[in-house]
Amino acid sequence: DCDALASAGGLSASGVGAEYFREHREQIAARVGASFELGPVKQVQVIFKELMDPVVDVLLEASDALAAWSEVMIAHFMTFPAKIAAEKHGRPFVVVGMQPIIPSKHFPPIGAPQLGRLLNPLLWKLMNRLVAGVTRERINATRARSGLPPALGADTLSLEDAALALIALSPSLFARPPDWAENVQLSGFLAIPDESEAWAPSDDLRRFLDGSGQADQRPVFLSFGSMFAVDQKRTIESVRIFADALTLAGLRGIIQAPAEVIASAPDLASVRYIERAPHRRLFPQCSVIVHHGGAGTTQAALLAGRPSIVVPHVTDQFYFADLLYARGVAAKPLRRTSLAAKPLAARMRDVIAQPEMTSRAEALARSIASEDGAARAADLIEGAMKSPART
């Protein structure tokens, strides 16, 4: 609930385009769900076609109104109408990415193989051209409606010419590459404050958690978060696989899913179903976190000091799955297209059998807990606005 979250932070929020998504939920779900089988570039095509094109005009209208009075525009890197409105009104623009979106010779684009410092730049050029093939016509049509000339070159999203590019990754997890320009900075994770959501476990869930005994008997948490809002048929299938995997592994678990899916889920003494819970409060009481690799859930698992089993579905989720695995705080990723009870059960048993994985996760949690991504982001934005280039 964006209104409740904003209110908890002393802010106001206005939804844009929500009516379209409510009215076309089933159509969007079917097409986005089908994209799970596709490669990253085709997934980007689906995202723009299904999630951006139908609301681009209302986004541009809202962005134009904001840019008319604001001092600075801050937006996710795919929200190009905000960038266009900022340019039209002469406002500085801050772009935000939850994963490394700025080219570097030190790592490849998401979904590409690591080819080393000599060849990684070529991969970035290729990726930019592929993305431009998806975005150029859309962006230039929107620029034309705003009275701006067409964007040239491969970087149609214009990420590197922003006043500031904030990458919301913890420096404890990802080292800032030395070839990034000064206007590209790591802010750290942008954590939602604990007090932003009132929550208390039900009596039954509290008893279930209290009955965990030793640390290695804590329940496993399983959910695909926002992916469960995409396709109900796939969600029902995933929840059944979760329950079967817990049974095969001989483990207890907490499965988070929508109410209509829970109603038809297997009734097992070893499983508790919940619709919603603040992850930062629940995860520390669990042993392993099975999730889709979204930026928010990944952050919550890391802050809780719990190892993960990541089942990536789309785009940046594959990045987080590989990153956690490389840092030794997650099992080998299991693609959503390969999800089944047997391999999931095997991964849960393997993670629990390796206490050193939990120890690494706990050490990483202590390091990340000392950071304040939101405060650093605010300082970086203030600094960018006061820089000589802006005065």
Buried (B, 14 or more C-beta within 10 A) or exposed (E): EEEEBBEBBEEEEEEBBEEBBEEEEEEBBEBBBEBBEBEBBEBBBBBBBBBBEBBBEBBBEBBBEBBEEBEBBBBEBBBBBBBBBBBBBEBBBBBBBBBBBBBBBBBBBBBBEEEEEEBBBEBBBBBBBBBBBBBBEBBBEBBEBBEBEEBEEBBBBBBBEBBBBBBBBBBBBBEBBEEBEEBBBBBBBBBBEEEBBEEEBEEEBEEBBEEBEEEEEBBBBBBBBEBBBBBBEBBBEBBBBBBBBBBBBEBBBBBBBBEEBBEEBBEBEBBBBBEEBBBBBBBBBBBBBBBBBBBBBBBBBBBBBBBBBBBBBBBBBBBBBBBBBEBBBBBEBBBBEEBEBEBBBBBBBBBBEBEEBBBBBBEBBEEBBEBBBBEBBEEBBEEBBEEEEEE
